[in-house]
């Protein structure tokens, strides 16, 4: 009997707008339903209750937007990659948009870093003042942050695992380009770091938006 065709496809997609308030579990369900509606020849698990098997390389925190999400699934027939993108976009809800599909190259374990764009609005201080305070705070020899895990709470020095790559201050708006450790071994939530900064310096933003802009491997190349 001829061997069945199977290939793992990685689709890159954006999560923007109000859909940022949808949890990862619900996004997982949404993706499975979208794949079903797309009528793509997607592989299903075997057994009494077969279902579409998907893998998300780096689940996104609730309230975050992203320009670089990815999901893996298997196809049982050859389909042009642009057709995969088009079929998904035809059934995706508002706020989700696929922009690239290709055979998966790296395993999720290759992920080491993530880049973010963080926009903060301050009510009572100029953004330039907040930027100077943040620069001084990041220059400390150690940046201990209380990190919550499934095993409890522990202090983590994020100094080697968090950096501000760029700063733009205009009036009361501060835009930060931030890089933080990401992946299975260590995942640093950038807002946790900035919340610690705000609590220690009294420099709290009145509003902020967080967008993940890149997922990187250990050599700082895009995850593929």
Protein Blocks (a to p, Z undefined) as FASTA:
>chain_A
ZZddddddddddddehjllmpcfklmmmmmmmmmmmnopacdddedjbdcdddddfbacd
ehiacfkbccddddfbdcdfklmmmmmmmmpcehiacfbdcddfbdfklpmbdcdddddd
dfkbcfklmmmmmmmmmmpmbdcdddddfkbccdddfklmgccfbdcdehjaccdddddd
edjkbccdfklmmmmmmmmnopacfbdcdddfbdcdfkopacZZ
